[in-house]
Amino acid sequence: MAKSKKRKAKRNWRQTLIVVLMIAAIASMIIPGLLPPPGRKPARKAKRNPQPQAQQRESIPEPPFTKEGELTFVDGKTGKPIRKIDIEKAETDQERQQGLMYRRSMTDSQGMLFIMEKSAPQSFWMRNTYMPLDIIFVDENNVILNIHQNARPRSDTPLPSQGNAKYVVEVIGGFTQAYGVKPGDKIEWK
């Protein structure tokens, strides 16, 4: 009996030693990843910007309007001009991504013409756009497909075209209702 107790005690001691060595080995692999490298101070947590979001927005300068052409809305049935506006063109990916973001004002005689690489379903949103817009989707034949009137500022809600659009025109909110611009009308620009 005494011999079997000594054997069990030796086995328990060996098992305990193995478990302790395994824990030490695992800890030696994990702990260095948690500590900063020697000679380097731990990174500080970033301070929260104490400015309210409205003040942060004010720090971004409003892009100026730059006339790059003129666009005329044309009645789809009579062919008569409805309204002519000055436009900026968004022809590159960067210009299309920027769009009218950070603008705080625009007259009803200004707008932006987005020229897409190909005619396809398009979708816009109003992120970082501070004024309501009418978003007008136009096909490759310059015919207006659909209009999202008074799109809500600073919204990530997708505003899609109803069909393949090659062009998109953004004007101040309420423009299309005020001048009677509707699907089926056309655009011309130079």
CORBELTA-V891347 format. One record per backbone hydrogen bond with DSSP energy under -1.0 kcal/mol. CO is the residue of the C=O (numbers start at 0). NH is the residue of the N-H. Records with the same first field share a line. If there is no record, write none. Layout:
CO: NH ; NH
//
This chain:
0: 4
1: 5
2: 6
3: 7
4: 8
5: 9
6: 10
7: 11
8: 12
9: 13
10: 14
11: 15
12: 16
13: 17
14: 18
15: 19
16: 20
17: 21
18: 22
19: 23
20: 24
21: 25
22: 26
23: 27
25: 29
26: 30
30: 33 ; 34
36: 39
51: 55
52: 56
53: 57
56: 59
68: 86
69: 189
70: 84
71: 187
72: 81 ; 82
73: 185
74: 78
79: 74
82: 72
84: 70
85: 110
86: 67
87: 112
89: 114
91: 95
92: 96
93: 97
94: 98
97: 100
99: 102
106: 109
108: 85
110: 87
111: 169
112: 89
113: 167
119: 164
121: 160
123: 158
125: 128 ; 153
127: 101
128: 153
131: 172
132: 150
133: 170
134: 147
135: 168
136: 144
137: 165 ; 166
138: 141
141: 186
142: 138
143: 183
145: 136
147: 134
154: 125
158: 123
164: 119
165: 115
166: 137
167: 113
168: 135
169: 111
170: 133
171: 174
173: 177
174: 178
175: 180
181: 184
184: 143
185: 73
187: 71
//
